[in-house]
């Protein structure tokens, strides 16, 4: 079992930056792949970024590539999403997710946080 709690969301102007954090509790966190997903009102949950259990492999949605960076600190049971050059279309609830295997589809992840709101004003 893994419990996940996101933080760091907020209101930012277009072009600004935010850093999301995801704190994980439970044993064997370092053996889990981690992902970030987002969901805007009226839209399906979509993949943002994912990182393998050891950090060697990362994947990004085309819409955030070059602007967002996913990282993890296994010693602290933390995962981060650094978001730069934010756009109004990045506005959504952002979710942290964990699974034994890395993937880019939300149905592949077993454990989810409660989400944190990110709002980007134009």
C-alpha positions in Angstrom: 0.0 0.0 0.0 1.1 3.5 -0.8 -0.5 6.7 0.3 0.1 9.9 -1.7 -0.4 13.5 -0.7 0.2 16.3 -3.2 1.0 19.9 -2.4 2.3 23.1 -4.1 -0.6 24.0 -6.3 -1.9 27.5 -6.6 -2.7 30.5 -8.7 0.1 31.8 -11.1 0.2 34.1 -14.0 1.0 32.8 -17.5 4.7 32.4 -18.0 5.2 31.7 -14.3 6.4 28.6 -12.5 5.2 26.2 -9.8 6.7 23.2 -8.1 4.4 20.4 -7.2 5.4 17.9 -4.5 4.0 14.4 -3.8 4.8 12.8 -0.4 4.5 9.1 -0.3 4.1 6.9 2.7 4.2 3.1 2.9 6.9 0.6 2.4 8.8 0.0 -0.8 8.2 3.5 -2.3 11.5 3.3 -4.1 10.3 0.3 -6.1 7.3 2.1 -7.5 7.1 4.1 -10.8 5.5 7.5 -10.3 3.3 9.6 -12.5 1.7 13.0 -12.7 -1.7 13.3 -14.3 -4.1 16.3 -14.6 -7.8 16.8 -15.1 -9.5 20.0 -16.3 -13.2 20.6 -15.8 -15.2 18.6 -18.3 -12.2 16.8 -19.6 -10.7 13.3 -19.1 -7.7 12.7 -16.9 -4.6 13.1 -19.0 -1.0 12.0 -18.6 1.6 14.7 -17.8 4.8 12.9 -16.8 6.2 9.7 -15.4 9.4 8.5 -13.8 10.8 5.0 -13.3 11.5 3.6 -9.8 15.2 4.5 -10.0 14.7 7.8 -11.9 16.6 6.5 -15.0 13.6 6.8 -17.3 11.2 9.7 -17.7 8.3 10.3 -20.0 6.4 13.5 -20.8 3.3 14.4 -22.7 4.0 16.4 -25.8 2.1 19.4 -24.4 4.5 19.8 -21.5 7.8 18.6 -22.9 10.5 21.1 -22.4 8.5 23.0 -19.8 7.9 20.4 -17.1 10.4 18.2 -15.2 9.6 15.2 -13.1 12.1 14.1 -10.4 12.1 11.9 -7.3 14.0 11.7 -4.1 13.7 8.1 -2.8 15.4 8.8 0.4 12.7 11.3 1.3 9.8 9.4 -0.4 9.1 12.4 -2.6 8.2 13.1 -6.2 8.3 16.5 -7.8 6.9 18.2 -10.8 8.7 21.4 -11.8 6.5 23.4 -14.1 7.9 26.4 -16.0 6.5 28.7 -18.7 3.0 27.9 -17.5 0.0 28.5 -19.9 -3.7 29.0 -19.1 -4.3 25.5 -20.7 -2.2 24.0 -17.9 -5.0 24.8 -15.5 -6.3 21.6 -13.9 -6.2 19.5 -10.8 -2.9 17.7 -10.8 -2.7 14.1 -9.4 0.2 12.1 -8.3 0.0 8.3 -8.9 2.1 5.2 -8.2 2.4 1.7 -9.6 4.9 -1.1 -9.9 5.2 -0.5 -13.6 5.7 2.8 -15.4 3.0 3.8 -17.8 1.3 6.8 -19.5 -2.3 5.8 -19.0 -4.2 6.6 -15.9 -5.8 3.1 -15.7 -2.3 1.6 -15.3 -1.8 3.2 -11.8 -3.1 1.7 -8.7 -2.5 4.4 -6.1 -3.6 8.0 -6.3 -3.4 11.2 -4.3 -6.3 13.6 -3.7 -5.0 16.2 -6.2 -3.9 19.8 -6.0 -5.4 22.7 -8.0 -3.2 24.6 -10.4 -4.7 27.7 -12.0 -2.8 29.7 -14.6 -4.3 33.2 -15.4 -3.8 34.9 -18.7 
